[in-house]
């Protein structure tokens, strides 16, 4: 059945009962799911006296707070000022927040820094592995992953009752399944838990040490070279013949390249191999940019549902977070399809709320980056997109204290005297953000929808 046929059924459903709507919702989302890219969140955490308690530092981020089931992956980074993290680390959820801790109970020090990657649980790509008597063989535990060409990132997870695993770890494909092992051959504790993240895009295998005789290995890869602001995650891969490297590792940016190093500064073995993943930091509420602080709220695109809130009022929501409303079920469904197609997971604002309750600029991001590509799903309505050249975008006054943003001869945004802030300031910030993110199209779902209390989807993309 095509999306067009589903729309006809949706119209009929509006005239019948809510059961049809629920059934259609499941079917319509299934049609979109093949084009969906569920986005992760990445940021850097710094241990401070305000968040340290003995060997533990507490993460305070909207992507992790109150979310005990997310998969948290961590790699230590030698930042500025640099502090080594030589002790094996793990993560733990307690009292509504995720924490990073030293497995050895050694005190956490201020300015220890960690790259943090947060993903939603997904079968065979983002999940928790538990070492059991059936999976343990000496210092090794076998996972359920059988494909030999996977790239794994692994972080120990204390769970609700431990145990601790005071040893550096690595991964190894034994010819049948992927395994996790203790580098120093210490027995794998029963019930030890590990967060596993399988990465593909922006991931590669780093072979050998490019700085022989040193504890540091330079990464030579176009994905990471010259990108000091990217977040790098690594896990050692034993490969086919090792060697073992029974030392905690971290990442450090130096001389235009990222490096992997042994935290205790012991010489790194010459043939050591690492799985490497790089990503951009996620823009979130409170992050600072050249355009000022971006007001963004994270959401999970895989959780989006359509809620009937009244007569001809269908709201797209992630739990209690309402994104926008539409007068028809089909229009709301198209909004979800577009969000999931682009992998969007953040809604951002300039000038919220204005005195009449409208958001004067909304834009959406995927992991802090502009959505890109062209929305194409068979039998779907074409994307309502207007092109403009970002180089021509500017803010200009329109009289009476109001301002607007224009580009390529088009009026892109209005900021009137009902704005929540100074219209000139807001318009200039909006123009700055359009250029910062490289937006080239302003796009709509329900552009002609002017019914009160409706908030149609407005998004920008490259």
N, C-alpha and C positions, 0 to 999 in steps of 0.2 A: 504494500500500500504506500502511496506517495504522500508527501507532506500536504499537497493540495487536497488530496482526498481526506486527510485527517482534518483539514480546516473545515471542510463541509460537515464532517461528523461533529466537530466541535461546535459549529453553529447549531446543529440539531440538539446537541447535548445541553446547550444553554437554555433550550426550551423544555428540556425534560427534567433531569435530576442530577444531583451531585455525584452519583455513582459513575455516570458516564465521564464526568470531568476527571475523576481520579484515575479511571482506566486510561483516558486519553493522555493524561499527564505522564503516566509511566511509558506509554507507547511513544509519545512525541520525544521525550527525553532520550529514549533508546535510539531513535533515529539520529539524534545529534551526537550520541556518545562516541561514535567512531571518529568524529572529527575533533574530539575534545582533547585538550592538553592540560591536565590538572597541575597547577603551579605550586611551587614550593616557596618558602620564605627563608631568606638568608640575611644574617646580620652578625655583628661582632659584639661580644660581651667582654667587659673588662672587670676584673675583680677589684673591689674597692673596700675600704674599711667599713663602709655602710652596708655592703652586701656579703661580707665574709663572716663566717662563724666557724672557727677552728679550721678544719680541712675542707670546708664547703663554701662555695660561692653561689648565691641565688640569682637566677636569671629573672629579670622583670621586663617582659615584652608581650604585647598583645597576641603575638603568634603562638605563645606557649602558655600564658596565664590561663588557668582554669581548663586546660586541655590535657588531661592525663594520658590520652591515647595516641597523641601525635608521636611520630618517630623523630627523635632528636639525634643528630649527628654532629660530632664536635672534633675539631682539630686545633691544637694550640698554635698560636702565632707569636713570633718574637717581634713585638711592636716597638713603639717609642714612648717612654723609655722601655728598653728591653728587659724582660725578666724570664729566665729559663723555667720550664715546667718539667723537671726530670722524673716526676713520680707518675706511675700509671693512673689514668683518670677514668671516670665513669660518669653517668648521669643518673638522676634520681628525681622522681616526682613526689612532692610532699607539701601539704598545706596550701594547695592551689597553685604551686609554682614548681618549675623544673630547676634543678640544681646541678652543678658540676662539682665533683669531689675527687679528692686524692684517695685511691684505694688503700694506700699505706698509712692513712691518718696523719701524714705530715701536713703542717699548717699551710693553708692557701695564702699566698702573698699578694699584697696590693700591686696592681698593674700587670698581673698575669692576664694574658688576653687569649680569647678563644673565638674562632670562627664557628658559627652555629647555623646548621641547616635544619629546617623544620619541614616535614612532609606529613601528609595524611596516610594512615594505614592503607596499604593496597597489597593484595595477595601476590606473593612472589616478587615484589619490587620494594616494598616498604613495610617491614614487619619485625616482630620480636622473635628471635630464636632462643629456645631454652635447652640447655644441655641436660640430657637425661641419661639414665643408665643405658638406654638403647642406642644413644648417639655418641657416647663418650668412648674413646679408645686412648688411654694414656693421657697425653697432653692435648688431645684433639677432640673436637666435637663436630659431627657431621650435620650439615644443614639439609634442607629439602631442595636446594637449587641444583639442577642437573646440567644445565647448558654450560659448556666449557668456555664460551667467549664472553661471559659476563664480567663486569667490573663492579666490585663490591666496595662499599665503605662500611666500616663496622665500628660501633661504639658500645662499650659495656653499659648495661642498664641494671641498676641494683634492684629494680622492681619494688615489691612491697616488703620483702624479707631477706634480700641478699641471695647468695653469699657474696662476699668480696672476692675479687680475683686480682691479686697483687702482682700481676705480671703483664709485660708488654705482649701484644697479640699480633697476629697476622692472619692472612687467608691463603688457602691452597686448594687447587682443584686436583683431587686424587685419581682422576680418570673416570670417576662415576658421578661424584657430587662435590660441591664446594664445602670446605671445612674451615673452621676457625681454630687456631692453635696458640698455645703459650710458647713464646719464643725461647724461653729458658728450659723447656721440657718439663716444667712443673705440672703435676696432674691437674686436669681440668676439673674444677669443682662441680659437683652435681647441683643442678638448678641454676647454674650461672646463666645469665641472660645477656643477650646482645641485640642492639638495634642494628638492623641490616638495611642499607639503602643501595639499590642497584641503580647505577647511573649509566647513561648512554651518550646523549648530546653533551658536548664540551667536556668529554672524559677521554683519557688516554692512559697508556702504560709508560711509565718512566723507567727505562732500562739503564742499569749501571750507574757508576759514580763519575761525574764529569770533573771532579776536583780531587784526584787521587791523593791519598795520604792525609786527608782532612776529615773532619766530622760533618762537612757540608757538601751537598751535591747540588749543582746548578741544574735547573730545569731549562731545557732548550726546546721550546715549543711555541709556535705562533699564537696558540690559544692563551698563553700566559705572558709572553715577552712584552715588556713595555706597558704592563697593566697593573700598576701598584695598588689600585683601589679595588681590584677584584678579590673575591674570597676564595681561598684555595683549601681543598680538603684532600687528605691522603690516608691510605691504608697500605701497609706493606703486603706484597704478594710474593709468596715463596717461589712461584713459577714452577719449573720442572726440576730444578736442582739447587734451589736455595740461592744465597746462603741465609742462615738465621741472622737476625739483628736484634738481640735482646735488650733494646734500649728504646725509651720513649722518643718519638720524633716530633718535630714541629715544622712550621714553614716560616720563611723570612724573605723579604724583598730587598735585593741589593744589586746595585749596578745595572738596573734595567731588567733584571730577571728574578723570578721566584726561585727559592732554594728549599730543599728538604734537609734537615739537619738532626743529628743526635743531640738530645737535650743535655746529656751529661758530658758532651764534647769528646766522647770516645770515637776513634777513627771508624768511619762507615765502611763496611765491606765493599769490595770493588764491584761485585755483580748484583748488588741489592736491587730489587724491583719494587715499584710502588704503583698502585692505582691512584690516579690523580683526577680530580674534578674541579672545575672552575666555574664560578657564577658571579653575577653582579649582586651587590648588596641591595636588599629590598628597601624601597622608600616607604616609610611608615610615619605615623603621627609623631612629631617631635624631631624628625630628621631635618638637618639643615642643608640647604642648597644655595647656590648663587642667587636664586630667585626668592630667597626667604624660606621659611618653614613651610613644608607641604602638609596640608591637612588631609591625611589619607586614612581610610579604615579598611582593614583586611577582611576578606570573606572567603569562604570555601566554595568555588564554583560547582563542585560535585554535590553540594547540599542544596542547591537552589530548587525551590518549589513555587508553584503558582497557588496563591491563596485567593479565594473569592471573598472579597471584603464588603460587597454590597452590589446593588443593581449596576450592571455594566462597569464593575470595578474589580480588576484582577491584578493582584500585587505579586511581584517577584521578590522572594525573600530567602535569606539564609537564616533560618531560625527566627529570632526576634528582630533581625536586622532587615528592614525593608529597603530594597534598592530603588524601585520605581513601580508605578502603577499604569495600567492600560485599560482601555474600554472593552477590549475583546480578549478572549482566551487565546486565540491564534496569535494576536500581536504580542501578548506576554510570552508565549512560547517562542516566538521568533527572537525576542530579547535574550532568552536563556540560551538558545542555539548560538547566537552571536557571541555572547560572553564565553561560552565553553569552547567555541571554535578558536577564539584567539587566546584561550588560556588565561583570561583576565581574572585577577584575584584581589584587586584593590579598587575602591571608589574614592576619588579625591575631589576636593571642593576649593573654590575661591569665592569668598563672600557669603558663607552660610551662617545663619539664615538671614535673608533680607527681611525688611519689615512686613512684606506681604506673604512671607513663608516660603518663597521660592529660593532655590539655590542658583545663584547667578552664573556660575560656571561649574560644571561637573566634568571630570575626565577620569578615564579608567587606565590602569596600568597592569602589566604582567611582571611580577617580581621587580617592580621599580622601573620597568622599561615600557616604552610605547608599544602597543599592539601593532603587529605588522602583518602584511599579506593581504589577500583579498578573500572576503567571505564568499565561499562557493559550496552550496549543498544542493544536490539535485532536487528539482521541483520546488525549491524554496523561493520566496519573493526576493528579487534582487536587492542588493544593499543600497540604501539611500545615502550616497556619499557625495560630498561637494569638495572638489580639489582646490587647494590654494598653495601658493609658493611660500614656505615659511620665511624665506628671506625678505618678503614684502610685508610681513606682519608687523603692525605697529598699533599703539594706543593713541587715540586722538579725542579731543573734546567735541561734543555735539551741541553745546549750549545749555544754559540753565543749570550748570553744575554736573551734567551727565557726561559720561565718557563711553567709548566703544572701542572694540578691537576689530581691525579690518585687515584684509590680505587679499591680493590679486583682484582688487575691485569689489570684493564681497564683504558684507558686514557679518562678522563671525559671532560677536558677543556684544551685549549691551550691559552697561553698568549705570543705572539711574540713581536718582537721589534717594531711593528707598533701599539702597545698599546697606549692608551691615557695617561697612567701613567707608572710607573716603573713596568715591568712584574713580578718581584719578589713580590712586594707589592700587586699587584692585585691578583696574584695566591694565596698568603697566605690569603688574605681577602676572596676569593671565597671558599677556603677550610674551613675557619672559619665559613662562613655562611652556608655551607652544613651541618656542624656538629651542629651549633646553631639551625637550623630549623629541624634537624633530617631527612633530605632527604635520601631516600634509593633507589630511582629509578630516572634515567634521561630518559625522555620520549620525543618522537618526533611525529610531523605530517609533512610529507614531508622531511624525513631525507636525501633522495637522491637527493633533489632538489638543484642543484648548479647553476641554471640559474642566471645571473646577475640581481640585483635589487630585488630579491626575498628574503624574510626573513621568513623562515619556523618556525613553532611553536616549541620551545624547552622549556620544563618545567620539574621541579623536583617535586616529591611527596614522601610521606612516604610509 
